[in-house]
Amino acid sequence: MSVSNQKPFAVIVRDFEFSRDFRSIQWKATLKYNLLRAAMTGCVIALIGFNVPALSVDNRFLVILVPFLWPVFYIFFVIPSSVLMYWFSEIPFVGLFSRFLSLISVTLGDPFVCIISHYYPNVVPVEAPPLFSLTPVFWVIDAPEISVAS
């Protein structure tokens, strides 16, 4: 059986460390998975915004653009902010703010990514995406083969 055609399966053996695991990151799969999470969150935000009765018709038209603009916001704001918050995570409440930022930027889309993964497994580049995760960036890596002795 060829391993190259299989999707990576999330097995947590040790904590991810960017400097140590940099060479094993699958950049295309990482970008695709995280942008899919952001796009699904943009769809959720657009549905919520479209149903707000206080918005005028013109503003409701702009809400339709949110699923397309949200991944751009994710790349240029959420990822750099998450890196900064990781560096300053020793400061009180920085971790809490990071979780809140993740909640409003990508976590809302996680259930829909799970649904897409269930019905269209070739679209999602990981085997078992989490239903709800406060992690702002998921790194898809090539893990060495692990043999489990019984």
C-alpha positions in Angstrom: 0.0 0.0 0.0 1.4 3.4 -0.9 1.5 5.9 1.9 1.9 8.9 -0.3 -1.8 9.0 -1.3 -3.1 8.9 2.2 -4.1 11.9 4.1 -2.2 12.8 7.3 -3.8 11.5 10.4 -3.5 13.6 13.6 -1.6 11.7 16.2 -0.2 13.8 19.0 3.1 12.3 20.1 4.7 15.4 21.4 4.1 19.1 21.5 4.6 21.0 18.2 7.7 23.2 18.2 8.1 25.4 15.2 11.9 25.5 15.2 12.2 21.7 15.6 9.3 20.6 13.3 9.8 23.3 10.5 11.1 20.8 7.9 8.2 18.4 8.4 5.4 21.0 7.8 3.3 20.3 4.8 2.8 23.9 3.8 0.1 23.4 1.1 -2.1 21.2 3.3 -1.6 23.5 6.3 -2.6 26.6 4.2 -5.6 24.7 2.7 -6.9 23.5 6.0 -6.6 26.8 7.8 -8.1 28.8 5.0 -11.0 26.3 4.8 -11.6 26.9 8.6 -11.5 30.7 8.0 -13.8 30.5 5.0 -16.4 28.5 6.9 -16.2 31.0 9.7 -16.8 33.7 7.2 -19.9 31.9 6.0 -21.2 31.6 9.6 -20.5 35.3 10.2 -22.2 36.2 6.9 -25.3 34.2 7.8 -25.5 35.9 11.2 -24.9 39.3 9.7 -27.4 38.8 6.9 -30.1 38.0 9.5 -29.5 41.2 11.5 -32.7 43.2 11.0 -30.9 46.6 11.7 -28.8 46.4 8.5 -29.9 48.2 5.4 -30.1 46.4 2.1 -26.8 47.9 1.0 -25.0 46.6 4.1 -26.6 43.2 3.6 -25.0 43.1 0.2 -21.6 43.8 1.7 -22.1 40.9 4.2 -22.2 38.5 1.2 -18.5 39.4 0.7 -17.5 38.2 4.2 -16.8 34.6 3.3 -14.3 35.8 0.6 -12.7 38.5 2.7 -12.4 36.5 6.0 -9.6 34.3 4.8 -7.6 37.4 3.8 -8.3 38.8 7.3 -7.1 35.5 8.8 -3.8 35.5 6.8 -2.9 39.1 7.4 -4.2 39.7 10.9 -4.9 36.5 12.8 -1.8 34.6 12.0 0.6 37.4 12.8 -1.4 38.3 16.0 -1.3 34.6 17.1 2.5 34.5 16.6 2.9 37.7 18.7 0.6 36.3 21.4 2.6 33.1 21.5 5.8 35.0 22.1 4.2 37.1 24.9 2.1 34.2 26.4 3.8 34.7 29.8 2.0 38.0 30.3 -1.4 37.5 32.1 -4.5 37.4 29.9 -2.6 37.2 26.6 -3.5 33.5 26.3 -7.1 34.3 27.1 -7.2 37.0 24.4 -5.5 34.6 22.0 -8.3 32.0 22.6 -11.0 34.7 22.1 -9.3 35.8 18.8 -9.3 32.2 17.7 -12.9 31.7 18.7 -14.1 34.6 16.5 -11.7 34.0 13.6 -11.7 30.3 12.9 -13.4 28.2 15.6 -16.9 29.0 14.4 -16.2 27.2 11.1 -14.8 24.0 12.7 -18.1 22.1 12.8 -18.7 22.8 9.1 -15.2 21.6 8.3 -16.1 18.4 10.1 -19.3 18.1 8.1 -17.4 18.7 4.8 -14.7 16.2 5.9 -17.5 13.6 6.5 -19.2 14.0 3.2 -16.3 15.1 1.0 -13.1 13.7 2.5 -10.9 14.8 -0.4 -11.6 18.5 0.2 -10.2 18.5 3.8 -6.5 17.7 3.9 -6.5 16.1 7.3 -8.2 12.8 8.3 -10.1 13.7 11.5 -10.5 17.5 11.9 -11.6 18.6 15.4 -15.2 19.6 16.0 -14.2 22.5 18.1 -10.7 23.9 18.7 -9.4 27.1 20.0 -6.1 26.7 18.2 -5.6 29.6 15.8 -3.3 27.7 13.4 -3.1 24.0 12.8 0.2 22.7 11.4 -0.1 19.7 9.2 3.2 17.8 9.4 4.7 14.7 8.0 5.0 12.4 11.0 7.4 9.5 10.9 5.7 6.1 10.9 4.8 5.0 14.4 4.6 1.4 15.3 2.6 0.6 18.4 3.7 -2.5 20.2 0.8 -4.4 21.8 
